[in-house]
Amino acid sequence: MSKKVEMKDIVNLCQNRGFVYPWSEIYGWLANSWDYGPYGSLLKDNIANLWKKEFIQKRTDTMLIDASLIMNPKVWEASWHVWGFADPLMDCKECKARWRADKLIDNKIEAGESEPTNYAWDKTDSKELDKMVIDMWIECPDCKSKNFSEIKKFNLMLKTHLWVTEDSSSVAYLRPETAQGQFVDFVNVARSSRRKLPFGIAQVGKSFRNEITPGNFIFRTREFEQMEIEYFVTPGEDDEAFKMWKENSQNFFTKTIWLNEENVRFSPIKKDELPHYSKEAWDFDYLYPFGWGEIETLANRTDYDLNAHMKASKQNLSYFDAVNNKRFLPFVIEPAMGLGRITLAALCNAYTIDEENDRSYLKFEPRIAPIKVWVLPVIKKLWHLGKEIYSQLSEDFVCEYDEVWSIGKRFARMDEIWVPFCISIDSTNYDEWNVTVRFRDSMEQEIVKISELNEFIGKRIK
Ligand code: GAP
């Protein structure tokens, strides 16, 4: 039986091979915080670039913006985040562990140990949750005590201060989602681009949440990147657009990023679990070594956000449909993906164990591989030829140049991160203006003219 992949194997390989490092390690690591290293940054960029290519470059109805990380604090009042973006937390008075009350209640219902229909299931009402914890005999998962503190709401937004004072008048927030940038800039984008509905406004960028339980490596972190599209449509055309984005997301995960279909699932969120702003939502999950985890939420946000910002800002955010001579607030379909979570899925998807040789590899598809070409002169003396080939290839591809160690060791290093093409240079070939290209997947080799090398490789990275 083949060995089961565990998260710790992936974390080890990622740290050893420069994909992900512990955060500020020299000052003592803050648990569950990470930095992307050289290969991790390239991998993450490749995924973000494929997303931009699929959803911006190849479409005629979407545009990219880059809004500020710190928005006007009024944005987060209008969007409900200041009041409602909070977890209900309680402490076990015996062992001092801290828990999310709604999660413990969910677990008990899911385990079939309690009847959900007995309760009006409002996860935002702390008093109601307090009562449920007692009525349902909820136990501390660690010490089994039922002695909990009162539930307190803990807002997930990270606060900072603008201007010189540090009182409540200067409080601002680091954005907890990119999406509000698209809503706030909706009128500007619609006017300046002269777009007719339907059209999408997209962003790739950092978001921040003061997660109580970050963990599972880069899966849940306090600082992360999102790739979100707000797709504005005429009300009544929203269900059709929702279907289109479901298919787009499915294709992105299985055909563009090449995640194994068996490890990706799509399922509707139950009506009573929908966020307050959405009419319909689906979760897209990946099967990580620790279990299924969400990589995207696709939501029909209706006109909730534009409506909220219109009321709060007292500005007219409606759209004028000149053909039908009508003014209205568009509905919004939102595919919201987490870049770190897709990067982790790509790492898990690529992780391959070679039991025979007691080794493991990251077997990437050429299109997401962090390094596309490895250039190595067969003997060190030929370094100047190697450097020439490197500078020719690096015009088009991310390459690595390596003249240290024996040729066997260099191949082994290259295999560990599955560099799809390796160019070895020896003087006989070079004298005839040729080099040898070795394909990692098939281990086959081909002699290629130096003048045709970039085109030869470019054709093979699709
Ligand atoms: N604008 C909607 C929104 O933000 P979400 O489901 O809260 O929806 C979208 O977030 C995606 O962002 C998630 O599916 C996940 O991939 C990613 N994400 C959310 N919180 C995260 C965290 N703490 N760490 C890493 N990724 C996160």
Boltz pocket constraint, residues with backbone or C-beta under 6 A from the ligand:
constraints:
  - pocket:
      binder: B
      contacts: [[A, 176], [A, 177], [A, 178], [A, 179], [A, 209], [A, 211], [A, 218], [A, 219], [A, 220], [A, 221], [A, 222], [A, 223], [A, 224], [A, 225], [A, 226], [A, 228], [A, 294], [A, 295], [A, 296], [A, 297], [A, 334], [A, 336], [A, 337], [A, 338], [A, 339], [A, 340], [A, 341]]
      max_distance: 6.0
